[in-house]
Amino acid sequence: MYGKMHSACLYGIEGVMIGVEVDLANGLPQTNIIGLPDSAIREAALRVRSAVRNCGYRYPQQRVTINLAPADLRKEGSAFDLAIAVGILTTSGQLVMPSAGETLMIGELALDGSLRPVTGVLPMVEAARKAGFEAVLLPRGNAAEAALIGGMRVYAVDHLHELRGPEQPTSSPADVESLGEPGTPGEIAEAADAGEHHTAEDLGGGMDSLPFPVTTDSGAGIVQPILALSLEHLRYTAPVSFPASSEAIETMKEDYSDVLGQHHVKRALTIAAAGMHNILLIGPPGTGKTMMIKRLPGILPDLTDSEALEVTQIFSAAGKLKDAHRGLIRERPFRSPHHTISGAGLIGGGGVPKPGEVSLAHRGILFLDEMPEFSRSVLEVLRQPMEDHVVTISRARAAFTFPARVMLAASMNPCHCGFLGSSHPQQRCTCSPARIAQYRGRISGPLLDRIDLQVDVPRPREWDMNGGSAGLSTAEMRSRVAEAQAVQSERYRRLPISWNSELYGTSLRRYANPGPEGARMLHSLLENLGLSMRSYDRILKLSRTIADLDGADRISSAHIAEALQYRNLDKAPMEEEQEI
């Protein structure tokens, strides 16, 4: 006897459709799961056996073989439990599911038959939709997440016995034990007496009309299916949610108007947000570096529909989608890992690699506070993602690619003690030149080369909250960023990019042409500062963003000059040589 259900698993952050094939054959009672399962899947045989018996069904006393296809793909997790259980019940003739061929089944079974939610439901359901499936059966705890994918009927179940339908009687494990062997007249009589007996004709055309094979010969006689399974009573309807008042939300958000002074830093942050440029703030302790970067998400535009689905799928695959009832993630991610993080934690890793902090910050901000305190080997793994916007992790069996289109925002002190360049008599730098060089050397030159804005944040001089100048507010900065982003969206509508920071090659020369005067200025400074060609390109991209903020169609020498002012660490070596 053969039956087939459909389930799915995660492969990196992508969902992959898996066929769950069940075969019942005569022989010593045993259950074998094949198809490269991990330990959690192999243990599913025990979970499913207990759940089936404790829900009043009969577990086949035969040789049960379960194949997870394709067999050459490594599979992990407990999401196959429900498909295995339903496959055994339908193949043994106890249940019939006419829509099995179009239904994705996901869920972990407890020993009492209740279902527990699993991670990664969103990419699994999206893979099923692309494969032509129209319905998904899964735990109620995952229903809201699955409902985020349009065009899918979501059926939510709390317990395995709910599959019987409201019109079907339930059986206890004791009732099942009291029945005779499968196929005996006593069993059929008991089943008929317990409730309505469904014949093949009652099921709409008989067994031949079902979209999957069901054989009712269990090896001990013929058993007609007595339970016609219908899923409509499990149909999930998303509850109506009422969002919090926008005024209350705005009141809770931190605002740039709380930052006294630091007008040039706010300008730099506006430029960074307008073009999604990497930025590094350098200054003594307590000057507001961290405070200003943490307000950066407030001036970024919300995610588009496609970006929101992309980001939400990543969080779902990582098991970090906390409240699916709120819908897709609309705010850009802001990730701030501790400096003790490992390289695998930052870019992803594991036997079957999972996304790291870089991918969790996709389409948003990755904030590295006190950047030199991170291990240099950890920082170096950022070089390839910052350039290619993807993370590729290779294993013996396969290579996994995770998206990593992030804005890197970082902060650091100018030296080990933190007071280099301070004019305050109580805050004098005590570091030797060698120690300063050693401290800054924790960040490699190639990594600094990939940071577009390197901005000094001096000690603020405006301490009066009432008399000090607050300057730009978050709303004003957000408005400017939105205008610049709208210009970029229109300019790049035919290209696979959205931001100036993504320009490269021919498109960079076309849309960020500095003109003859600007080119002469850049070539002169290229030689004086010893800038690399990568820095040259990044200055052009930054100049294009500054021009967009100013509403200019062409890049002027003033835009290039301002962009050069934000390469502070490039200028530092030349200034130190002049002092010597």
C-alpha positions in Angstrom: 0.0 0.0 0.0 1.4 3.4 -1.0 0.4 7.0 -0.2 2.0 10.3 -0.7 1.6 13.6 1.2 3.4 16.9 0.7 5.5 18.8 3.2 8.4 21.3 3.1 11.7 22.1 4.8 14.2 24.9 5.0 17.3 24.9 2.9 19.2 28.0 4.1 16.4 30.6 4.1 14.5 29.1 1.2 11.6 26.7 1.4 12.0 23.4 -0.5 9.0 21.1 -1.2 9.4 17.6 0.1 7.3 14.6 -0.9 6.5 12.3 2.1 5.9 8.8 0.6 4.4 6.1 2.9 4.5 2.4 2.1 2.8 -0.3 4.2 4.0 -3.9 3.6 3.7 -7.2 5.3 6.5 -8.1 7.6 7.7 -7.5 11.1 6.2 -4.3 12.6 8.7 -1.5 12.3 9.0 2.0 11.0 11.9 3.2 8.9 12.4 6.8 7.7 14.8 7.2 4.8 15.9 10.2 2.6 18.8 11.7 4.6 16.8 12.6 7.8 18.4 14.2 10.8 18.0 13.0 14.4 14.8 15.0 14.9 13.2 13.4 11.8 14.2 9.9 12.8 12.6 10.4 16.2 9.4 11.4 14.4 8.5 7.6 14.2 8.1 7.5 17.9 6.2 10.8 18.1 3.8 9.8 15.4 3.2 6.3 16.7 2.2 7.7 20.2 0.2 10.6 18.7 -1.8 8.3 16.4 -2.6 5.8 19.2 -3.5 8.5 21.7 -5.9 10.1 19.3 -7.9 7.0 18.9 -6.5 5.8 15.6 -4.8 2.5 14.9 -1.1 2.4 14.1 -0.5 -0.2 11.4 1.1 -3.4 12.7 3.1 -3.7 9.5 6.5 -2.7 8.0 6.1 1.0 7.5 8.6 2.7 5.2 8.6 6.5 4.9 10.7 8.2 2.2 11.4 11.9 2.1 12.0 12.9 -1.5 14.2 14.1 -3.0 16.4 11.6 -1.2 19.7 13.3 -1.9 18.8 16.5 0.0 19.7 16.7 3.7 16.6 17.4 5.8 16.3 18.6 9.3 13.6 19.7 11.8 10.3 18.4 13.1 8.0 19.9 10.4 7.3 16.5 8.8 5.4 15.0 11.7 2.0 16.0 10.5 2.5 14.9 6.9 3.9 11.5 8.1 0.9 11.0 10.5 -1.7 11.9 7.9 0.1 9.8 5.3 0.0 6.7 7.5 -3.7 7.2 8.4 -4.8 7.7 4.8 -2.6 4.9 3.4 -4.0 2.5 6.0 -7.6 3.5 5.0 -8.6 5.2 8.3 -8.8 8.7 6.7 -9.4 10.0 3.3 -8.3 13.5 2.2 -9.5 14.3 -1.3 -7.4 17.5 -1.5 -4.2 15.8 -0.3 -2.5 16.4 -3.7 -3.0 20.2 -3.3 -2.3 20.6 0.4 1.0 21.4 2.1 1.3 19.8 5.6 3.6 21.3 8.2 3.7 20.7 12.0 5.3 19.0 14.9 3.3 16.4 16.9 3.3 16.0 20.6 2.8 12.6 22.1 -0.8 13.4 22.9 -1.6 14.4 19.3 -1.5 18.1 19.8 0.5 20.2 17.3 3.3 22.5 18.0 4.4 25.4 15.8 7.6 25.2 13.8 10.0 27.9 12.4 10.4 28.9 8.8 6.7 28.6 7.8 6.7 31.7 5.6 9.3 30.6 3.1 7.8 27.0 3.1 4.3 28.3 2.2 5.8 30.6 -0.4 7.6 27.7 -2.0 4.3 25.7 -2.0 2.5 28.6 -3.7 5.1 28.8 -6.4 4.8 25.0 -6.9 1.1 25.4 -7.6 -0.4 24.4 -4.2 -3.5 26.1 -3.0 -3.9 25.0 0.6 -1.8 24.5 3.7 -2.6 22.5 6.9 -0.5 23.5 9.9 -0.5 24.2 13.6 -2.7 27.1 14.7 0.3 28.8 16.2 1.7 29.2 12.6 -1.6 30.1 10.9 -1.2 33.9 11.1 2.3 33.6 9.6 1.1 31.4 6.7 -1.8 33.8 6.1 0.7 36.5 5.1 1.1 34.6 1.7 -1.7 35.6 -0.6 -3.6 33.0 -2.7 -3.3 30.2 -0.1 -6.1 28.6 1.9 -4.9 28.2 5.5 -6.3 25.4 7.6 -5.3 25.6 11.3 -5.4 22.6 13.6 -4.6 22.3 17.3 -4.9 18.5 17.7 -4.8 15.5 15.4 -8.3 14.3 16.3 -9.7 17.6 14.8 -9.0 16.0 11.4 -12.1 13.8 11.9 -14.4 16.7 11.4 -17.2 17.9 13.7 -19.7 15.3 12.5 -17.4 12.4 13.3 -17.3 10.6 16.7 -14.0 10.4 18.5 -12.4 7.2 19.8 -10.3 6.7 22.8 -7.1 4.6 22.8 -9.1 2.0 24.9 -11.7 1.8 22.1 -9.0 1.1 19.6 -7.4 -1.6 21.7 -10.8 -3.3 22.2 -11.3 -3.7 18.4 -10.2 -6.9 16.6 -7.5 -7.1 14.0 -7.9 -4.7 11.1 -10.3 -6.0 8.5 -12.2 -8.3 10.8 -16.0 -8.2 10.8 -16.0 -7.2 14.4 -13.9 -4.0 13.6 -16.2 -2.9 10.8 -19.3 -3.5 12.9 -17.8 -1.5 15.8 -17.0 1.3 13.5 -20.4 1.3 11.9 -22.1 1.3 15.3 -19.9 4.2 16.5 -21.1 6.6 13.9 -22.2 7.1 10.3 -20.7 4.6 7.9 -19.2 6.2 4.8 -19.1 4.1 1.7 -16.9 4.7 -1.3 -19.9 6.2 -3.2 -20.5 8.6 -0.3 -17.0 10.1 -0.9 -17.9 11.4 -4.3 -17.2 8.9 -7.0 -15.3 6.2 -5.0 -11.6 5.6 -4.5 -10.8 6.0 -8.2 -11.7 9.7 -8.1 -9.2 10.6 -5.4 -6.2 12.6 -6.6 -3.8 10.2 -4.7 -3.7 6.4 -4.4 -5.5 4.8 -1.4 -5.4 1.0 -0.9 -7.6 -0.4 1.7 -6.2 -3.9 1.8 -4.2 -3.9 5.1 -3.0 -7.5 4.6 -5.8 -8.9 6.9 -8.9 -8.1 4.9 -10.7 -5.2 3.3 -11.4 -2.1 5.5 -13.6 0.6 4.1 -12.6 4.2 5.1 -15.2 5.3 7.7 -14.0 8.9 8.0 -14.4 11.3 5.1 -12.0 14.1 5.9 -13.0 17.7 5.2 -10.9 20.6 6.1 -13.4 23.5 5.8 -14.1 23.4 9.5 -10.4 24.2 10.1 -10.4 27.2 7.7 -8.4 30.0 9.3 -9.6 33.6 9.2 -7.1 36.3 10.2 -8.5 38.4 13.1 -9.1 42.1 12.5 -6.4 44.0 14.3 -6.6 47.7 15.2 -3.2 49.4 15.0 -2.0 51.7 17.8 -2.6 55.4 17.4 0.0 57.0 15.1 0.2 59.9 17.6 1.1 57.5 20.4 3.7 55.7 18.3 5.3 59.0 17.3 5.4 60.1 21.0 7.3 56.9 21.9 9.9 57.2 19.2 13.2 59.0 19.9 13.8 62.1 17.9 16.8 63.8 16.5 15.5 67.1 18.0 16.7 65.6 21.3 20.3 65.9 20.1 21.9 69.2 20.9 24.2 70.7 18.3 26.1 68.2 16.1 24.5 69.7 13.0 27.3 68.4 10.7 26.7 64.8 12.0 23.0 65.1 11.3 23.8 66.2 7.8 26.1 63.2 7.4 23.4 60.8 8.7 20.8 62.3 6.3 23.2 61.7 3.4 23.9 58.1 4.5 20.2 57.4 4.9 19.3 59.0 1.5 21.7 56.7 -0.4 22.1 53.8 2.0 25.8 54.6 2.4 28.0 53.0 5.1 28.9 55.4 7.9 31.4 55.5 10.8 31.2 58.0 13.6 34.5 58.8 15.4 34.6 60.7 18.7 35.3 60.7 22.4 33.0 58.8 24.8 29.7 60.4 25.6 29.4 62.6 22.5 26.2 61.0 21.3 27.5 58.6 18.6 25.4 55.7 19.7 22.4 57.8 20.4 22.4 59.3 16.9 22.9 56.0 15.1 20.0 54.4 17.1 17.7 57.1 15.8 18.8 56.4 12.2 15.9 53.9 11.4 13.4 56.7 12.1 14.5 58.6 9.0 14.6 55.7 6.6 11.6 55.0 4.3 9.5 52.0 5.0 10.0 48.7 3.2 8.2 48.2 -0.1 5.9 45.2 -0.4 8.5 43.0 -2.1 11.2 44.0 0.4 8.8 43.4 3.4 8.1 39.9 2.2 11.8 39.3 1.7 12.8 40.5 5.1 9.9 38.7 6.8 10.9 35.4 5.2 14.4 35.8 6.6 13.2 36.4 10.1 10.8 33.4 9.7 13.6 31.1 8.6 15.7 32.3 11.6 12.9 31.7 14.0 12.8 35.4 15.0 9.3 36.3 13.6 7.7 37.1 17.0 4.3 38.5 16.1 2.9 37.4 12.7 -0.5 38.9 13.5 0.9 42.3 12.8 1.5 41.3 9.2 4.7 41.7 7.2 7.7 43.5 8.7 7.4 47.1 7.4 10.2 48.9 9.3 13.7 48.4 8.2 15.7 46.0 10.5 18.2 47.4 13.0 20.6 44.8 14.3 23.2 45.7 16.9 25.3 42.6 17.8 27.7 42.5 20.8 31.4 42.8 20.1 32.0 39.3 21.3 30.0 37.8 18.4 31.8 35.1 16.3 32.2 35.2 12.5 29.5 32.5 12.1 27.1 34.5 14.2 27.8 37.6 12.1 27.5 36.2 8.6 25.8 32.8 9.3 26.9 29.2 9.7 26.2 25.8 11.1 26.0 22.3 9.7 23.0 23.4 7.7 23.8 27.2 7.6 21.4 29.6 9.1 21.4 33.4 8.5 23.6 35.6 10.7 23.2 39.2 11.8 24.3 40.5 8.4 21.3 38.8 6.7 18.9 39.6 9.5 19.8 43.3 8.9 19.1 42.9 5.1 17.4 46.0 3.7 18.2 47.8 7.0 21.0 48.8 9.3 23.8 46.7 10.9 25.2 48.7 13.8 28.7 47.9 15.2 29.1 49.9 18.4 32.8 50.4 19.4 33.9 48.8 16.1 37.6 48.3 17.1 36.5 46.0 20.0 35.3 43.4 17.6 37.7 40.7 16.7 39.6 41.6 13.5 38.9 38.2 12.0 35.2 38.8 12.6 35.3 42.3 11.0 37.2 40.9 7.9 34.3 38.6 7.0 32.3 41.7 6.2 34.4 42.7 3.3 32.8 40.4 0.7 29.1 41.0 1.9 29.7 44.8 1.8 30.9 44.6 -1.8 28.6 41.9 -3.3 25.6 42.3 -1.0 25.3 38.5 -0.5 26.8 36.0 1.8 27.9 32.7 0.3 28.6 29.8 2.7 30.0 26.6 1.2 29.6 23.1 2.6 30.6 19.7 1.2 27.1 19.0 -0.2 26.0 22.5 -1.2 26.6 26.2 -1.1 24.1 28.5 0.6 23.6 32.2 -0.4 22.0 34.6 2.0 21.0 38.2 1.1 23.1 40.9 2.8 22.1 44.3 1.4 22.8 46.4 4.5 23.9 49.8 5.5 26.8 49.4 7.9 26.7 52.0 10.7 29.6 51.9 13.2 31.1 54.0 16.0 34.6 54.2 17.5 36.8 56.3 19.8 39.7 58.1 18.2 42.2 56.3 20.3 42.4 53.7 23.1 41.7 56.2 25.9 39.2 58.0 23.8 40.3 61.6 24.1 42.6 62.2 21.1 42.0 65.7 19.8 40.0 66.8 22.9 40.5 70.5 23.8 39.2 70.1 27.4 41.9 70.4 30.1 40.5 67.4 32.0 40.3 65.1 29.0 43.9 64.9 27.6 44.9 62.0 25.5 47.5 59.7 27.2 48.1 57.4 24.3 51.5 57.2 22.5 51.6 57.4 18.7 52.3 53.7 18.6 49.3 52.9 20.8 47.1 55.1 18.6 48.3 53.3 15.5 47.8 49.9 17.1 44.2 50.8 18.2 43.2 52.1 14.7 45.0 49.2 13.1 42.3 46.9 14.5 40.2 48.0 11.5 41.9 47.1 8.3 42.4 49.5 5.4 40.3 47.5 2.9 37.4 47.6 5.4 37.7 51.3 6.0 37.8 51.7 2.2 34.3 50.4 2.0 32.9 53.0 4.5 31.7 56.0 2.6 31.3 58.5 5.4 33.9 58.8 8.3 32.6 61.6 10.5 34.2 63.2 13.5 31.8 63.7 16.4 33.4 66.3 18.8 32.4 67.0 22.4 29.1 69.1 22.2 29.3 72.7 23.5 25.5 73.3 23.8 24.3 72.0 27.1 21.2 74.1 27.6 18.1 72.0 26.7 16.1 75.2 26.3 18.6 77.6 24.9 20.5 75.2 22.7 19.9 74.7 19.1 18.2 71.4 18.4 18.5 71.7 14.6 16.9 69.2 12.4 14.2 66.9 13.8 13.5 63.3 12.7 10.5 64.3 10.7 12.4 66.9 8.7 15.3 64.6 8.0 12.9 61.8 7.0 11.2 64.1 4.6 14.5 65.0 2.9 15.5 61.4 2.7 12.1 60.5 1.2 12.4 63.1 -1.5 15.9 61.9 -2.4 14.8 58.3 -2.5 11.9 59.1 -4.8 14.3 60.7 -7.2 16.5 57.5 -7.1 13.5 55.3 -7.6 12.4 57.2 -10.7 16.0 57.3 -12.1 16.7 53.6 -11.6 13.2 52.2 -12.4 14.6 50.2 -15.3 17.6 48.9 -13.4 17.8 46.2 -10.6 18.9 48.8 -8.1 17.1 51.3 -5.8 19.9 53.4 -4.1 22.9 55.4 -5.2 25.2 53.1 -3.1 24.3 50.2 -5.5 25.6 52.0 -8.6 28.4 50.2 -10.4 30.3 50.0 -13.7 28.6 51.6 -16.6 25.6 52.8 -14.6 28.0 54.6 -12.2 29.7 56.5 -15.0 26.4 57.4 -16.5 24.5 58.6 -13.5 27.4 59.9 -11.4 29.4 61.8 -14.0 31.5 64.4 -12.2 32.0 66.6 -15.2 35.4 68.0 -16.3 36.0 70.3 -13.4 34.9 67.6 -10.8 37.1 65.0 -12.5 40.2 67.3 -12.3 39.5 67.8 -8.6 39.0 64.1 -7.9 42.2 63.2 -9.9 44.2 65.7 -7.9 43.0 64.5 -4.5 43.3 60.9 -5.6 47.1 61.4 -5.9 47.4 63.7 -2.8 45.4 61.4 -0.4 46.5 58.1 -2.0 42.9 57.1 -2.5 42.1 53.7 -4.0 39.9 53.3 -7.1 37.2 51.9 -4.8 37.3 55.1 -2.7 37.1 57.0 -6.0 33.9 55.2 -6.9 32.4 55.6 -3.5 33.1 59.4 -3.5 31.2 59.6 -6.8 28.2 57.7 -5.3 28.2 59.9 -2.3 28.4 63.0 -4.5 25.4 61.7 -6.4 23.4 61.4 -3.2 24.4 64.9 -2.1 23.2 66.3 -5.4 19.9 64.5 -5.0 19.4 66.0 -1.6 20.1 69.4 -3.1 17.7 68.7 -6.0 20.5 69.0 -8.6 20.4 67.0 -11.8 24.2 67.1 -12.2 27.1 66.6 -9.8 29.0 69.9 -9.1 32.4 70.5 -7.6 30.7 71.6 -4.4 29.1 68.2 -4.1 32.4 66.4 -4.6 34.1 68.7 -2.1 31.5 67.9 0.5 31.8 64.2 -0.2 35.6 64.4 0.3 35.1 66.1 3.7 33.6 62.8 5.0 36.8 60.8 4.3 38.4 61.8 7.6 40.4 58.6 8.1 41.8 58.9 4.6 43.0 62.4 5.4 44.4 61.5 8.8 47.6 59.7 7.5 48.5 62.7 5.3 48.0 65.2 8.2 50.2 63.1 10.5 52.9 63.0 7.9 52.8 66.8 7.5 53.1 67.2 11.3 56.2 65.0 11.3 
